[in-house]
Amino acid sequence: MTTTTEVLVPALPESVADATVLAWHKKPGDPVKKDENLVDLETDKVVLEVPAPADGHLTEVLIGEGETVTATTVLARIGAAAETAPSTPPAAASAPAVAATAPGGEPLLAPAARRLVKELDLNPADIAGSGKGGRIHKADVVAHLDQREAAAPAVDAETAARPLAAQAPSLSGEAGRPEQRVAMTRLRARVAERLVQAQQTAAILTTFNEVDMRPIMDLRDKYKESFEKTHGVRMGFMSFFVKAAVEALRRFPIMNASVDGSDIIYHGYYDIGIAVSSPRGLVVPILRNCDQLSMANIEQGITEFGLKAKEGSLSFEDLTGGTFSITNGGVFGSLLSTPILNPPQSAILGMHKIQERPMVVKGQILPRPMMYLALSYDHRIIDGRDAVQFLVTIKDMLEDPARLLLGV
């Protein structure tokens, strides 16, 4: 009697209608082990790894790379280990992909790294992995490319003088005016959709202020070593901003609310989205119940989100919900910006680069490490007075950190 196990697309959240088959890591005839990653599915939020539901051989691949699938779609079939696998793989699986756990002892690769390795036709065995158990991340691939470029011989003058089209054969177009057309990733398309949605459905205004970061920097310099020894995580600036935001949200509940049709929903909890850069673009995982978290818990949560974003392993749960968001363009050098709302949230705080500027302090002009703050808000439900006072509250909390402890 033939025993066959179907590999199904996992259940998708209500906000995600479908997914795209990104890469197969096995081909028909390959042995598979239970819980081994078979295929990556790309949604508009995360990359999902679909594990094998049983041991055996991959007997049939039904959906090829690049095809769109919905929940419970049958992706492939696995036959019992003793069964003979087909000798000729179907066309859908004819394009080999770099395996996450490839036969022959190849290193483990995170989804983003695996995709880059495949696109550039690299040998994973040549790349040193910095992750757990030697797992290779995208940063490791980039570092490998940098090292290879540094070791390569210099380009001669004749090659350097060639037109761009001659050096980049993948580009097309008129002579001397090359172009390249690439499809948006699902994440980029989803980000674009949500940004346009926010602009079209909310009355977005932005108010600005600036904060003297000297008190926070002095406090951080004084305790950062003992903080790291005690809690096993570095003390960053973000935990101060999260704590200040929570206190300001307590005082101005409308900033923590959202619009639902003709109703306003006031949230009695503080789930704050922290914008994180990932190889696939900007994502906003949610740090939940921030009012109940210590600064160490907040720093640990942000660190975990950063690692997950780097590995491409953020889950739907990590990215859904949220009542308020914080984004830090300063890490990229931004001095001032106007952040866009993350629907259905009604406000978002923008942090920026810390820059020394001359300030008047007690009648003297002194250099101070200043940061511009930007608060974008939905003017449909938030008045300008509340927005300005909310931002001033954050400024006051940061310039006198003792207030965060005392709640005054």
Backbone torsions as a table, in degrees:
resi	resn	phi	psi	omega
1	MET	NA	131.3	-177.6
2	THR	-81.3	131.1	178.0
3	THR	-111.1	119.9	-178.8
4	THR	-127.5	135.3	176.9
5	THR	-113.1	130.5	-179.8
6	GLU	-87.5	141.5	174.3
7	VAL	-100.4	115.9	-173.5
8	LEU	-108.4	151.9	169.7
9	VAL	-66.0	128.6	179.9
10	PRO	-65.3	163.6	178.3
11	ALA	-60.8	135.8	-179.9
12	LEU	-106.9	145.6	177.8
13	PRO	-60.9	163.2	-177.8
14	GLU	-59.6	-31.9	-176.6
15	SER	-78.9	-6.7	-178.8
16	VAL	-117.2	112.8	-174.3
17	ALA	-82.2	-36.1	-175.6
18	ASP	-154.1	-178.4	-180.0
19	ALA	-145.8	164.0	178.4
20	THR	-115.9	135.8	176.4
21	VAL	-69.8	113.8	-174.0
22	LEU	-88.0	-50.5	-177.2
23	ALA	-160.2	133.0	171.3
24	TRP	-89.6	141.5	-179.9
25	HIS	-112.4	2.2	173.5
26	LYS	-138.0	155.0	175.3
27	LYS	-123.4	159.4	-178.7
28	PRO	-52.7	132.9	-177.5
29	GLY	103.5	-19.9	-179.6
30	ASP	-75.0	141.5	172.7
31	PRO	-73.0	145.7	177.8
32	VAL	-132.6	152.2	176.5
33	LYS	-114.6	149.8	179.5
34	LYS	-56.2	136.3	179.2
35	ASP	74.8	2.2	174.7
36	GLU	-76.5	137.7	-177.9
37	ASN	-67.5	125.0	-179.9
38	LEU	-98.7	-40.8	-171.8
39	VAL	-154.0	147.9	174.2
40	ASP	-101.7	134.3	175.3
41	LEU	-113.7	131.1	179.1
42	GLU	-101.8	125.4	173.1
43	THR	-109.3	-176.7	179.2
44	ASP	-78.6	1.8	179.4
45	LYS	-122.8	-47.7	-174.5
46	VAL	-141.0	169.6	169.7
47	VAL	-99.7	122.9	-179.7
48	LEU	-97.4	136.3	171.9
49	GLU	-97.7	127.9	-179.8
50	VAL	-102.9	112.2	-177.4
51	PRO	-83.4	158.1	176.6
52	ALA	-69.9	131.7	-179.1
53	PRO	-79.5	-10.5	-177.6
54	ALA	-159.6	163.5	172.9
55	ASP	-74.3	156.2	175.3
56	GLY	149.6	-149.9	175.5
57	HIS	-121.9	142.7	175.3
58	LEU	-74.6	109.1	-175.1
59	THR	-92.1	-26.5	-174.3
60	GLU	-156.6	132.5	172.6
61	VAL	-108.7	121.9	-173.2
62	LEU	-98.5	-24.1	-177.0
63	ILE	-123.2	124.6	-177.7
64	GLY	-86.6	167.9	178.4
65	GLU	-63.0	138.6	-180.0
66	GLY	92.3	-11.5	179.5
67	GLU	-83.7	152.4	-179.1
68	THR	-95.6	138.5	-178.2
69	VAL	-133.3	160.7	175.3
70	THR	-119.6	173.9	-178.0
71	ALA	-56.6	141.0	177.6
72	THR	70.4	5.1	173.4
73	THR	-62.3	139.6	178.4
74	VAL	-80.3	117.2	-178.4
75	LEU	-88.2	-38.7	-174.8
76	ALA	-162.1	175.9	176.4
77	ARG	-131.1	141.8	178.8
78	ILE	-115.6	127.2	177.2
79	GLY	-95.4	160.6	178.9
80	ALA	-59.0	154.4	-174.3
81	ALA	-58.3	-30.8	-176.2
82	ALA	-80.5	-13.2	-178.2
83	GLU	-76.5	154.8	179.8
84	THR	-86.8	127.7	-179.3
85	ALA	-79.1	152.1	179.9
86	PRO	-62.7	145.3	-177.2
87	SER	-80.9	-26.5	-177.9
88	THR	-115.3	112.9	-179.5
89	PRO	-71.1	149.0	177.6
90	PRO	-68.2	162.1	-176.1
91	ALA	-61.2	-30.1	-176.7
92	ALA	-62.0	-26.5	-177.4
93	ALA	-110.8	16.5	-175.0
94	SER	-70.3	-23.9	-179.2
95	ALA	-86.8	110.8	-178.3
96	PRO	-67.7	147.5	177.7
97	ALA	-123.8	152.4	176.9
98	VAL	-67.1	128.9	-175.1
99	ALA	-82.4	143.6	175.4
100	ALA	-68.7	-39.4	174.8
101	THR	-130.6	76.1	-170.2
102	ALA	-74.5	148.9	174.5
103	PRO	-60.5	151.3	177.9
104	GLY	89.6	10.3	173.3
105	GLY	81.4	21.3	176.9
106	GLU	-66.0	151.6	-177.5
107	PRO	-65.1	160.0	173.2
108	LEU	-74.8	140.7	179.0
109	LEU	-126.8	135.0	171.2
110	ALA	-68.1	154.0	-175.6
111	PRO	-53.2	-44.4	-179.1
112	ALA	-64.6	-39.2	179.1
113	ALA	-68.7	-39.5	-179.2
114	ARG	-62.4	-40.3	-180.0
115	ARG	-66.3	-41.7	179.9
116	LEU	-66.9	-41.1	178.0
117	VAL	-60.4	-41.7	-179.9
118	LYS	-66.7	-45.5	-177.3
119	GLU	-63.6	-35.8	-176.4
120	LEU	-96.1	0.2	178.5
121	ASP	56.2	51.7	179.3
122	LEU	-96.7	160.0	175.8
123	ASN	-96.6	113.4	-177.6
124	PRO	-58.5	-27.1	-178.6
125	ALA	-65.8	-19.2	179.8
126	ASP	-87.1	-5.7	-173.4
127	ILE	-106.3	128.2	177.9
128	ALA	-82.1	122.9	-180.0
129	GLY	-88.7	137.3	-179.5
130	SER	-100.3	-5.5	-177.2
131	GLY	-83.8	-179.2	-179.9
132	LYS	-62.0	131.4	-179.3
133	GLY	66.8	21.7	179.9
134	GLY	83.2	12.0	-179.4
135	ARG	-59.8	135.2	-176.4
136	ILE	-94.9	126.3	176.2
137	HIS	-103.9	170.2	-179.9
138	LYS	-59.7	-38.2	179.6
139	ALA	-60.4	-33.8	178.2
140	ASP	-67.4	-38.9	178.7
141	VAL	-65.2	-43.7	179.4
142	VAL	-62.2	-42.5	178.6
143	ALA	-62.5	-39.3	178.0
144	HIS	-61.8	-42.4	179.9
145	LEU	-66.0	-39.4	178.3
146	ASP	-62.1	-43.2	179.7
147	GLN	-64.7	-40.8	-179.5
148	ARG	-65.9	-38.7	179.0
149	GLU	-67.5	-38.4	-179.7
150	ALA	-66.2	-32.3	-178.1
151	ALA	-83.6	-14.3	-177.7
152	ALA	-73.0	151.3	177.8
153	PRO	-65.9	150.8	-179.0
154	ALA	-63.2	148.4	179.0
155	VAL	-75.0	131.7	-178.7
156	ASP	-73.8	166.4	-173.9
157	ALA	-62.8	-35.5	-178.1
158	GLU	-64.9	-44.3	-179.6
159	THR	-65.7	-41.8	-178.5
160	ALA	-64.5	-27.7	-177.1
161	ALA	-83.0	-8.4	-179.2
162	ARG	-67.6	151.2	176.9
163	PRO	-62.0	158.0	-179.4
164	LEU	-58.1	-39.4	-178.0
165	ALA	-60.4	-33.2	-179.5
166	ALA	-73.6	-29.2	-179.2
167	GLN	-88.4	-20.4	-178.8
168	ALA	-124.1	81.5	-174.9
169	PRO	-63.8	-16.7	-179.7
170	SER	-74.2	-15.6	179.3
171	LEU	-84.4	152.5	179.6
172	SER	-132.9	173.8	-180.0
173	GLY	124.9	-168.5	-178.6
174	GLU	-67.9	157.9	177.3
175	ALA	-59.7	128.0	-179.8
176	GLY	80.2	-3.2	179.6
177	ARG	-133.9	64.5	-175.1
178	PRO	-71.0	152.6	177.2
179	GLU	-140.4	160.9	175.5
180	GLN	-143.5	131.1	179.3
181	ARG	-108.3	123.6	177.2
182	VAL	-130.0	146.7	179.8
183	ALA	-75.7	143.6	173.6
184	MET	-63.4	143.6	169.5
185	THR	-69.7	162.1	179.0
186	ARG	-61.6	-38.4	179.7
187	LEU	-63.2	-46.4	-179.9
188	ARG	-62.6	-40.5	179.1
189	ALA	-64.4	-38.7	179.9
190	ARG	-69.0	-41.0	177.3
191	VAL	-60.0	-45.5	179.7
192	ALA	-60.2	-42.7	-179.8
193	GLU	-62.3	-44.0	-177.1
194	ARG	-70.8	-35.5	178.2
195	LEU	-65.9	-41.9	177.4
196	VAL	-66.0	-40.3	177.9
197	GLN	-58.8	-44.6	-179.3
198	ALA	-62.5	-42.5	-178.6
199	GLN	-66.9	-33.8	-174.6
200	GLN	-85.4	-27.4	-172.8
201	THR	-105.7	-16.5	-178.3
202	ALA	-116.6	151.6	175.0
203	ALA	-94.9	87.7	-170.3
204	ILE	-85.8	125.8	171.2
205	LEU	-124.6	158.4	179.0
206	THR	-130.7	133.7	174.5
207	THR	-117.8	149.6	-172.8
208	PHE	-123.3	155.5	171.6
209	ASN	-155.5	-178.7	176.2
210	GLU	-138.5	152.2	-176.8
211	VAL	-128.7	137.7	174.6
212	ASP	-82.0	114.2	-174.3
213	MET	-86.1	0.6	-176.4
214	ARG	-57.8	-46.9	-179.8
215	PRO	-59.4	-42.6	179.2
216	ILE	-66.0	-43.3	-178.8
217	MET	-64.8	-39.9	178.0
218	ASP	-65.0	-43.0	179.4
219	LEU	-63.8	-41.2	179.7
220	ARG	-66.4	-44.1	178.7
221	ASP	-61.1	-35.3	-176.3
222	LYS	-73.5	-36.4	-171.2
223	TYR	-116.0	-0.8	-171.7
224	LYS	-61.8	-37.4	-179.3
225	GLU	-68.8	-47.1	180.0
226	SER	-68.4	-33.7	177.1
227	PHE	-61.8	-45.7	-178.7
228	GLU	-67.6	-39.1	178.7
229	LYS	-65.4	-38.9	-177.3
230	THR	-74.9	-42.8	-171.6
231	HIS	-108.1	-10.2	178.6
232	GLY	72.7	21.1	179.0
233	VAL	-146.7	148.5	-179.1
234	ARG	-72.4	149.5	174.6
235	MET	-89.9	112.5	178.2
236	GLY	-103.3	-173.1	177.2
237	PHE	-84.2	-26.5	-171.2
238	MET	-61.6	-36.4	-178.7
239	SER	-63.0	-35.1	176.4
240	PHE	-64.5	-42.2	-179.5
241	PHE	-68.0	-38.6	178.0
242	VAL	-63.1	-46.7	179.5
243	LYS	-62.0	-43.2	178.6
244	ALA	-64.2	-39.5	179.2
245	ALA	-64.7	-42.2	179.5
246	VAL	-60.4	-45.0	179.8
247	GLU	-64.0	-39.9	178.0
248	ALA	-67.5	-36.9	177.8
249	LEU	-65.6	-35.3	175.8
250	ARG	-59.9	-42.4	-175.3
251	ARG	-77.4	-26.9	-179.2
252	PHE	-127.7	78.1	-174.3
253	PRO	-58.0	-26.2	-179.2
254	ILE	-63.1	-26.0	179.4
255	MET	-70.9	-19.4	-178.3
256	ASN	-101.5	11.7	-176.2
257	ALA	-100.0	172.7	177.2
258	SER	-143.1	159.6	-179.5
259	VAL	-96.4	132.3	175.1
260	ASP	-131.4	94.8	-176.2
261	GLY	66.1	-120.3	177.9
262	SER	-98.6	10.5	-179.2
263	ASP	-109.9	154.8	172.1
264	ILE	-110.6	127.2	179.4
265	ILE	-103.9	116.7	176.8
266	TYR	-91.9	127.0	-178.1
267	HIS	-98.4	130.0	179.2
268	GLY	-93.4	17.8	177.7
269	TYR	-134.9	166.9	-172.1
270	TYR	-127.4	88.1	177.6
271	ASP	-102.6	107.8	-171.1
272	ILE	-105.7	126.4	176.6
273	GLY	-81.5	133.3	179.1
274	ILE	-114.4	111.7	-179.0
275	ALA	-65.4	128.3	-177.3
276	VAL	-129.8	136.6	176.9
277	SER	-83.3	131.4	177.8
278	SER	-126.8	165.8	178.6
279	PRO	-58.9	-21.9	-178.2
280	ARG	-96.4	-4.0	-178.3
281	GLY	131.2	-172.8	-178.1
282	LEU	-80.1	130.2	176.2
283	VAL	-125.8	158.6	-176.3
284	VAL	-129.1	81.0	174.9
285	PRO	-68.3	155.8	-171.6
286	ILE	-107.1	123.9	174.4
287	LEU	-93.5	111.1	-169.0
288	ARG	-91.7	150.4	176.7
289	ASN	51.9	51.1	-175.3
290	CYS	-65.0	-22.5	178.1
291	ASP	-68.6	-19.0	-179.2
292	GLN	-99.8	0.3	-175.6
293	LEU	-99.4	143.0	171.5
294	SER	-79.1	170.3	178.2
295	MET	-63.5	-34.8	177.2
296	ALA	-65.7	-41.8	177.7
297	ASN	-61.2	-40.6	-179.7
298	ILE	-64.8	-46.3	179.3
299	GLU	-63.1	-39.5	178.0
300	GLN	-64.0	-42.9	179.3
301	GLY	-63.3	-42.4	179.9
302	ILE	-66.2	-40.0	177.8
303	THR	-61.5	-43.3	179.1
304	GLU	-63.8	-40.6	177.7
305	PHE	-62.2	-40.6	179.3
306	GLY	-62.1	-42.2	178.3
307	LEU	-66.6	-42.5	179.1
308	LYS	-63.6	-41.6	179.1
309	ALA	-62.8	-40.2	179.3
310	LYS	-63.6	-38.8	-178.3
311	GLU	-84.7	-12.8	-175.3
312	GLY	74.1	29.3	-174.7
313	SER	-112.8	16.4	174.8
314	LEU	-64.2	137.4	-179.2
315	SER	-94.2	170.1	176.4
316	PHE	-60.9	-38.8	-179.3
317	GLU	-61.8	-34.0	179.5
318	ASP	-65.7	-25.6	-169.3
319	LEU	-110.6	-2.3	-177.3
320	THR	-102.6	149.8	179.7
321	GLY	88.9	-154.3	-179.1
322	GLY	101.6	137.7	-179.4
323	THR	-114.0	-13.7	-177.7
324	PHE	-161.7	153.0	-178.6
325	SER	-132.2	154.5	174.9
326	ILE	-130.1	131.9	177.4
327	THR	-128.5	141.9	-175.6
328	ASN	-119.9	90.3	176.6
329	GLY	-74.7	-10.7	-179.6
330	GLY	-64.0	-26.5	-179.8
331	VAL	-66.0	-20.0	178.1
332	PHE	-102.2	2.3	178.2
333	GLY	98.4	4.9	-178.8
334	SER	-68.7	130.6	179.4
335	LEU	-91.8	-30.5	-179.2
336	LEU	-161.3	139.6	179.8
337	SER	-155.9	169.5	175.4
338	THR	-118.9	97.2	-178.0
339	PRO	-64.8	151.8	-179.9
340	ILE	-101.3	142.9	-178.3
341	LEU	-59.7	152.4	175.5
342	ASN	-107.8	91.4	-173.6
343	PRO	-55.3	145.4	3.5
344	PRO	-89.8	15.3	178.9
345	GLN	-63.4	156.3	-175.2
346	SER	-108.8	-3.1	-179.7
347	ALA	-155.7	153.0	177.8
348	ILE	-147.4	137.7	-180.0
349	LEU	-102.1	131.4	177.9
350	GLY	-108.7	123.3	173.4
351	MET	-94.8	158.6	-178.1
352	HIS	-141.8	-176.1	-176.6
353	LYS	-65.1	139.3	174.4
354	ILE	-83.5	124.3	-176.0
355	GLN	-136.1	133.9	177.6
356	GLU	-68.9	128.0	177.9
357	ARG	-138.7	151.0	176.8
358	PRO	-71.6	125.9	179.6
359	MET	-129.7	151.2	176.6
360	VAL	-87.4	115.3	-179.9
361	VAL	-122.5	111.6	-179.1
362	LYS	51.5	44.4	175.2
363	GLY	84.3	-1.4	179.0
364	GLN	-116.1	145.9	176.3
365	ILE	-89.4	116.3	-177.1
366	LEU	-129.9	150.1	173.8
367	PRO	-74.6	129.7	-179.7
368	ARG	-132.3	143.2	176.8
369	PRO	-77.1	102.8	-173.4
370	MET	-107.2	148.0	175.3
371	MET	-130.8	130.8	172.2
372	TYR	-78.0	138.0	174.7
373	LEU	-113.0	142.2	177.2
374	ALA	-128.8	132.0	176.6
375	LEU	-121.3	111.5	173.3
376	SER	-94.4	139.7	-175.3
377	TYR	-147.3	160.7	-179.4
378	ASP	-89.4	108.0	-174.5
379	HIS	-70.9	-8.1	177.0
380	ARG	-63.8	-35.3	-177.7
381	ILE	-122.2	-13.8	-177.4
382	ILE	-111.6	122.0	177.3
383	ASP	-78.4	154.5	179.8
384	GLY	-58.9	-36.6	179.6
385	ARG	-60.5	-46.0	180.0
386	ASP	-64.1	-40.6	-178.9
387	ALA	-64.3	-44.4	-179.2
388	VAL	-65.3	-44.8	-179.5
389	GLN	-67.1	-34.1	175.8
390	PHE	-60.7	-46.8	-178.4
391	LEU	-68.6	-36.7	176.5
392	VAL	-64.2	-37.1	177.8
393	THR	-61.5	-44.2	177.5
394	ILE	-61.8	-44.8	178.6
395	LYS	-58.2	-46.6	-178.6
396	ASP	-63.3	-40.2	179.6
397	MET	-63.6	-40.5	-177.0
398	LEU	-75.3	-33.1	-179.5
399	GLU	-81.4	-12.1	174.1
400	ASP	-139.5	79.6	-172.8
401	PRO	-57.6	-21.4	177.8
402	ALA	-59.4	-27.5	178.6
403	ARG	-62.1	-31.9	179.2
404	LEU	-63.2	-35.7	-179.7
405	LEU	-78.2	-40.1	-174.8
406	LEU	-88.0	-18.0	-179.5
407	GLY	68.3	37.7	-178.2
408	VAL	-122.3	NA	NA
